[in-house]
């Protein structure tokens, strides 16, 4: 049995915890934009996704850095480049280095197939270039730790 003590949360607590961690990992601007652009039809999916973040990302068993590394590998395996871009940037915010991202991509090529990993590498490169550009315009004291 896992040794991690599981905290039982009410539905509202799960949403609030998920919202907090989702904003931290993906940025508040991104999450707020998702909710602002949600229709009556898509809002329940945003709420469910937010509760899922509270259910998994708020758990104490793995640090956010590790969860981000897993997400990169999962998204490559599933060949989901539209989500990979978002999660590469989130991984950098969570302290994953560019070298670590490259290692994930290389291992994914062996286990998930080269086409998906090569596509993932192109997406990751674009996200890293954008990240580097954004970081270079920030004062040194506010730069993120996700750089090499």
C-alpha positions in Angstrom: 0.0 0.0 0.0 1.2 3.5 -0.7 2.6 5.3 2.3 1.4 8.7 1.1 -1.5 9.9 3.3 -4.4 10.8 1.1 -6.4 13.8 2.1 -10.1 13.5 1.3 -11.5 16.6 -0.3 -15.0 17.9 -0.9 -15.8 18.7 -4.5 -15.3 22.5 -4.0 -12.0 21.9 -2.2 -10.9 19.7 -5.1 -11.8 22.5 -7.6 -10.1 25.2 -5.5 -6.9 23.1 -4.9 -6.9 22.2 -8.6 -7.3 25.9 -9.7 -4.5 26.9 -7.4 -2.0 24.4 -8.8 -3.2 24.7 -12.4 -2.6 28.5 -12.2 0.8 27.9 -10.7 1.9 25.4 -13.3 0.3 26.7 -16.4 0.1 30.4 -15.4 -2.9 32.3 -14.1 -3.3 34.1 -17.4 -3.6 30.8 -19.3 -6.2 29.3 -16.9 -8.2 32.5 -16.7 -8.2 32.7 -20.5 -9.5 29.1 -20.7 -12.4 29.9 -18.4 -13.2 33.2 -20.0 -13.4 31.6 -23.4 -15.4 28.6 -22.2 -19.0 28.4 -23.5 -21.9 26.9 -21.6 -21.0 23.7 -23.5 -17.3 23.6 -22.7 -17.3 25.1 -19.1 -18.1 21.7 -17.5 -15.0 20.3 -19.2 -12.8 23.1 -17.8 -14.2 22.5 -14.4 -13.6 18.8 -14.6 -10.0 19.3 -15.8 -9.4 21.7 -12.9 -10.7 19.1 -10.4 -8.4 16.5 -12.0 -5.5 18.9 -11.3 -6.6 19.0 -7.7 -6.9 15.2 -7.6 -3.4 14.5 -9.0 -1.2 17.5 -9.1 -2.0 18.6 -5.5 -0.9 15.2 -4.1 2.3 15.2 -2.1 3.7 12.0 -3.6 5.7 13.6 -6.5 7.1 17.1 -6.9 5.7 19.2 -9.7 9.1 18.9 -11.5 8.7 15.1 -11.7 5.0 15.4 -12.7 6.0 17.8 -15.5 8.7 15.4 -16.8 6.1 12.6 -16.8 3.6 14.8 -18.7 6.2 15.4 -21.4 6.8 11.7 -21.9 3.0 10.9 -21.8 2.2 13.6 -24.4 4.9 12.3 -26.7 3.6 8.8 -26.3 0.1 9.9 -27.1 1.4 12.2 -29.9 -0.4 15.3 -28.6 1.8 18.2 -29.8 -0.8 20.8 -29.0 -0.6 19.9 -25.3 3.1 19.3 -25.4 4.0 22.9 -26.1 2.0 24.1 -23.1 3.6 21.4 -20.8 7.2 22.1 -22.0 6.8 25.6 -20.8 5.1 24.5 -17.6 8.0 22.0 -17.0 10.5 24.9 -17.4 8.6 26.9 -14.8 8.7 23.8 -12.5 12.5 23.6 -12.7 13.0 21.0 -15.5 16.1 21.9 -17.4 16.5 22.0 -21.2 19.0 19.2 -20.9 16.4 17.1 -19.0 13.8 17.8 -21.6 16.1 16.6 -24.4 16.8 13.4 -22.4 13.0 12.8 -22.1 12.6 13.3 -25.8 15.4 10.9 -26.6 14.1 8.2 -24.3 10.6 8.7 -25.7 12.0 8.1 -29.2 13.1 4.6 -28.2 9.9 3.7 -26.2 7.2 5.7 -28.1 8.5 5.8 -31.6 10.6 8.2 -33.6 7.8 9.9 -35.5 6.1 11.1 -32.3 9.4 12.0 -30.6 10.7 13.9 -33.6 7.4 15.9 -33.8 7.7 16.4 -30.0 11.3 17.6 -30.5 10.2 20.2 -33.0 7.4 21.4 -30.7 9.8 21.5 -27.7 12.4 23.5 -29.6 9.8 26.1 -30.4 8.7 26.3 -26.8 12.3 26.5 -25.6 13.1 29.3 -28.1 10.1 31.2 -27.0 11.1 30.6 -23.3 14.6 31.8 -23.9 13.4 34.9 -25.6 11.0 35.7 -22.8 13.6 35.0 -20.2 16.2 37.2 -21.8 13.9 40.2 -21.5 13.3 39.8 -17.8 15.6 41.3 -15.1 18.1 38.7 -13.8 16.4 38.6 -10.4 13.0 37.4 -11.9 14.3 34.8 -14.4 13.0 31.3 -13.9 15.1 28.4 -12.9 14.2 26.3 -16.0 17.3 27.4 -18.0 20.4 25.2 -18.5 
